[in-house]
Amino acid sequence: MKFLFLKMRVIWRRFRHGLQARYEHHGEHGPQLEVLMRRADPDSAWHDRANWMIDVAEWVRHQPKVSLLDAEGWRRVKHQRVRAMLDWLDAHRDIRRQVQSCLQKTLREASGPELFSVTGLPHEPAFFTELTERAFKMVLPRHLSPSELPTLFAAMFPDPDDAEWLLELDQALQERLWKLAADDGISHTYWQQIEEALTYLTTVVVADGISPAFRQRLEPKMPLQATPFMALRREMEAYLRAGPHDEGALRSARMLIAVCQAQTDRIYAHLDEYGVSVSLVYRIERMRAQLTRMGRLIDVRSATWREPRTGRGAGRVQLLLADLIAAHHSRSSVRSLVRRSFALLARKMVERSADHGEHYIARDRAGYRAMLKAACIGGVVTAFTVLGKIALTSLGMAHFFEGAFASINYAVSFLVIAALGGVLATKQPAVTAPALAAKMGELDTVDGLRALIGETAMLLRSQAAAIFGNLIAVIPTMLLITAGFLLASGTTLMTPEKARAALHSLSLVGPAPLYAALTGILLWLSSLAAGFADNWFALRRLREALAHQRRLVHALGAARAARWAVWLERHIATIVGNVSLGVLLGMTPVVAEFFGLPLEVRHVTLATGTLVAAAASLGWGIVATPAFWLAVSGIVLIGALNVGIAFLCAMTLALRAREIPARIRRVVFRAVLRRFAASPLTFFFPEKAVNAAARPVPSESEVEEEG
């Protein structure tokens, strides 16, 4: 058993460390190279020769996990190993001829166009197809095929840092390596393969550029043959026919590549204006990468043919290889694909949430009073929402139907609040945080910091006004409802057992804080749904489609249909946000119970109404009991967690989407804390304009110290 365990340990070490372990017991380069270079066999199978090349690359780039050298020191060590290998081969001419023959035979048999046209570039036509392919490549073993030079290239340089030490190789080492690995025939073959790669990339770029998805977003509109993508095809064909020495054809090809890149920027601007599509963003990113690769290949082709004996051509090849390594590792990453493809969508959703969030910020005393009034409307409607919730729980329906009807109850209530111009307090943070992040992105002076601190104070005051208004209205309304129910039916709204259970479910000592944090996340998710719906409505151009829809125009008239389309465009985010929040609040407990998770939701306004109903059902004597005050304390914590978690999630997404530096975030956070410590009441109640102007803010030197 012990022998089997030791054998498995040896196998595992070999699997982890690869074939490099067989050379590690040698302390000097000479014995290691003696073992490694004598393995080169030109007569062996292609897989054996390819694996030997991978072992050579591993020997050059190998470094232990624990080392006193920094990254720059290890790059110098790798250069020394390359130099030592070439010197050793020069000293052993017979082995050098064997190694040279093995290298050249392997490179001659491998196919190269895919190395230049595929490596590091997304080549699937759709985003989810590319995502699936990358996921499979992460778990499936790599297959070395004689017809796939990109696979051999990726196996020889499996680390993204390989691009750095490869870029720092001096010209002398580059020339010695090239003489060892290639001859004139291989050089000519690879130049032809670069031309084939240029032809392939041009074809793919033109196919995407003239597609309807691209052309309808280009400004100004132009005929198909006049688009820069068709011109790129003609100029690239002329350049490849004329040869790399034709300066005019070279300049035209480079100019058309730049023009096509500018067209992708115009498409991005169109996306900012008319909505974002993940699939279109993926295709644009793919085109930009392909155009960049075409520029690299043209640089290599022109520099090598014009100055074959100088360092310029070798330097261009060196840059191309480093770019291939970096692009390959970027393309192998699922995370990078998702981040690039969804970054613009996230930013667009954040910007649309910021536009809606501006309406929820009270900027003066009049705005504060208006927010209180709107919140009172929301509190009154929420009291009837609590009544509907209590009625549903008393019916004893199956859990799924109870959750479904609870979702309808919540959604209808939230829509009624929006229709009456009311405000539900906890919905504000998820839409006001992006508005604050937008101001943070413009922070570059002390005046900008002063304005941002004022914006933060106004945001928190608006949230406080909304919470105060909701609670001020929901408590008396719920008392009136319970009193009316008692007079009408002669019984309390809730039975004593259900009332005590409701008090216990809101207690500070219990799972209520966890449920409140979950509710904060659901509030944030509903804001994402609203932003996504707003973006989708703009992307599909539904306002124009609905305004000119034949049946709508026939039924409503042209003017009325146009007004209805404009109204729907303005309110689609509100409708989807409220409906999605109702579904999330109603169905989350049902779905969680299906998976065996005892999760519920706790919303501060709904919880307050439930507490009032339970206390009124048990009688005024319950106010003197610890259970009541534990429930009151729990509601305070529920409100803080609802607001705080929703705000934190929305702010985190907004900061990531806008790429706000961490230094700016720290400066703002500390400045807000200093303002809060100096005058905490200004974050909850409106202040006079004179006092607001006199508030201290950090000086310019303090801002620099914070940074």
ZIMO-V254212 format. One line per field, one symbol per residue. psi: psi as a letter, one per 30 degrees, with the letter a starting at -180 (. if undefined). Layout:
# ZIMO-V254212
psi->???
This chain:
# ZIMO-V254212
psi->eeeeeeeeeeeeeeeefafffffffkfleeeeeeeefffkjfflleeeeeeeeeeeeeeefkkleklfkaeeeeeeeeeeeeeeeeeeeefieeeeeeeeeeeeeeeeflkfefeffekfkkfkflefeeeeeeeefffkkkkjkfgieeeeeeefifkfffeefefgkleeeeeeeeeeflaeeeeeeeeeeeeeeeeeeeeeeeeeegleeeefgkklklleffkfeeeeeeeeeeeeeflffjeeeeeeeeeeeeeeeeeeeeeeeeeeeglkkeeeeeeeeeeeeeeeeeeeeeeeeeeeeeifglfeeeeeeeeeeeeeeeeeeeffkeeeeeeeefeeeeeeeeeeeeeefffgkjfaeeeeeeeeeeeeeeeeeeefeeeeeeeefffhlleeeeeeeeeeeeeeeeeeeeefglkkeffeefffeeeeeeeefgjfleeeeeeeeeeeeeeeeeeeeeeeeeeeeeeeeeeeeeeeeeeefgllekleeeeeeeeefgkejageeeeeeeeeeeeeeeeeeeeeeeeeeeefhfeeeefgkeeeeeefleeeeeeeeeeeeegeeeeeeeeeeeeeeefeeeeeeeggkiklkjkeeeeeeeeeeeeeeflffffgleeefeeeeeeeeeeeeeeeeeeeeeeeeeeeefhkleeeeeeeeeeeeeeeeeifffffkklleeeeffkklkleeeeeee.
